[in-house]
Amino acid sequence: MNSFQHAYIHIVDDDEAFRDSLVWLLESHDYRVACHDSAESLLSDFSPEGIGCLVVDIRMPGMSGLELFEELIARGNPWPVVFLTGHGDVPMAVQAVKRGAFEFLEKPFNQQAFLSAVEGALATCHTSMANVAVRDKFEERLASLTTREREVLEKVIEGKMNKVIADEMGISIKTVEAHRGKMMDKMGARSIADLVQGVVAHRSRDAG
């Protein structure tokens, strides 16, 4: 049994027999699988939701796997891509990995190596989605702050005491305390350390 039973794996390969063998292997490990015989077929109805990954042959008639990958990047595809290659396609596969593809496997490949690549791609997708959820929740909390509460937040994470904040903002210490209390509640912070860690982590994600 795999760790991602609700994940979807889309296979894009023009070789029907090969697709069938991958479907059998993946379904025998309780994965949900969808097949496409061309890049164009995938793009016509691809709508990634939840956790998933793509298994793509590099060399196909019509749009190649690399061209498909570039189109998926342009569309903001959130799912990792595992490339399948022939020996002569390895340089192209390496280039794809440099562009952000998760992995490439050279045909013929070991079944366990393939399953490990799929599991790794799904784990990466899961982590990425979790990070997006955390970021979105944090931004939602930031957006709930008033202008004054946001100003207090910035001064608190700079390490300034209430008296200094009151002097700089031209308000009373009690008003600072009131703003600070509401800000902490809205941000869901248990302590100043918790607040600072959250803000630093959020800004690191944005910078990354």
Salt bridges, closest charged atoms under 4 A:
ASP13 OD2 - LYS107 NZ 3.26
ASP57 OD1 - LYS107 NZ 3.37
GLU70 OE1 - ARG99 NH2 2.72
GLU71 OE2 - ARG75 NE 2.86
ASP89 OD1 - ARG59 NH2 2.47
GLU106 OE2 - HIS87 ND1 2.95
ASP136 OD1 - ARG135 NH2 3.48
GLU139 OE2 - HIS202 NE2 3.96
GLU140 OE2 - LYS137 NZ 3.68
GLU149 OE1 - LYS186 NZ 2.86
GLU151 OE1 - ARG148 NH1 3.67
GLU154 OE2 - ARG150 NE 3.85
GLU154 OE2 - ARG203 NH2 2.73
GLU158 OE1 - LYS160 NZ 3.12
ASP167 OD2 - LYS163 NZ 3.38
GLU168 OE1 - LYS155 NZ 2.80
GLU168 OE1 - LYS160 NZ 2.97
ASP194 OD1 - ARG190 NH2 3.82
ASP206 OD2 - HIS202 NE2 3.41
